[in-house]
């Protein structure tokens, strides 16, 4: 039901098995509210369920929040742009 590749270098290389694939999605972003993160996780999960036909329980979403004083864009810290 769920495709996965066989082990490279073995006689079964390229053979499809019925093992479920566990997608892991990593999101790097600035701080957001818990409500926003809940919505993001739900929508990402739905997208993977639709696109890959995997069960929602198999989708992992990892959110890495970066403080605004630890990243920048356009030559400026994000914290400085918010002032």
MOBEL-V317327 format. One record per run of one state. SS is the DSSP state (@ for helix, = for strand, . for the rest). FROM is the first residue (numbers start at 1). LEN is the number of residues. If there is no record, write none. Layout:
ss=(SS | SS)
from=(FROM | FROM)
len=(LEN | LEN)
This chain:
ss=(. | = | . | @ | . | @ | . | = | . | @ | . | = | . | = | @ | .)
from=(1 | 24 | 30 | 34 | 53 | 56 | 59 | 60 | 66 | 68 | 71 | 72 | 74 | 76 | 78 | 82)
len=(23 | 6 | 4 | 19 | 3 | 3 | 1 | 6 | 2 | 3 | 1 | 2 | 2 | 2 | 4 | 2)
